[in-house]
């Protein structure tokens, strides 16, 4: 038979457990990153891997390059746009573009200096430009561009 004291004690324990669960939930939500903003990609990579010549891919460590990182390299280094112009084309802030390009340069430098493969990885939150004029001869695969693990024709 349960006594008045044991019922009171079990209610207190339940309240404490509930309070701890709420605190843990709140802390967990505060540490969650914001969802990634969609970025405009004007070029679909024709291949998904770049690797050192003469070494089988299965023997290489790979560095994953996101489509937005590849696009940032294309705009900044190949098209020689200023960060502000490139950021506008991608639909992100200049600061975000700077972070993307820095991350991309670090990954490419790692792959080149350590003989690693570069894998162009698909992204979930990435879209192609609205009009064909903005594509710059980009993705013509007809499958929406990225995240399908294919190269363009």
C-alpha positions, 0 to 999 in steps of 0.5 A: 500500500502506498502512503501519502508520503510516497505518492507526494515523493513520486509526484515531485520526481515526475515534476523534476523529470518534466522540468529537466526534459523541458530545460534540455529541450530548450537548450537543444533548440538554442543550439540548432543552426538556422535552415540554409537559405536557398542559393542560385546556382548558374552552372551544373558540374559536368562531372561529380569527381575530380581526382589525381591521375593514375590512382584508382578512385577507391584508393583515394580519400575524397573532399566533398565540395557542395554545389554552392561552393563550386558556384562560388569558385566559378563566380569569383575565380573563373568569372572574376566577379567581386564578392558583392556581385557574386553574392547577388548572383547567388542570392546571398549576402556578401558575408555569406558569400565570403564564408562559402568561398573561403570554405571552398578554397580550403577544401580545394587546397586540401585536395590539391596539396594532399592528393585527394579526390574532389567530389561535387556533392548535391545539396537539398536547399539549392535551386537553379536560376529562374530564367534560362538567360541566367544559366550561363550555359549551365545545367541542361539535364532537365532534372532540376539540376543538383542532388541527383548524382549525375552529370549534365549532357 
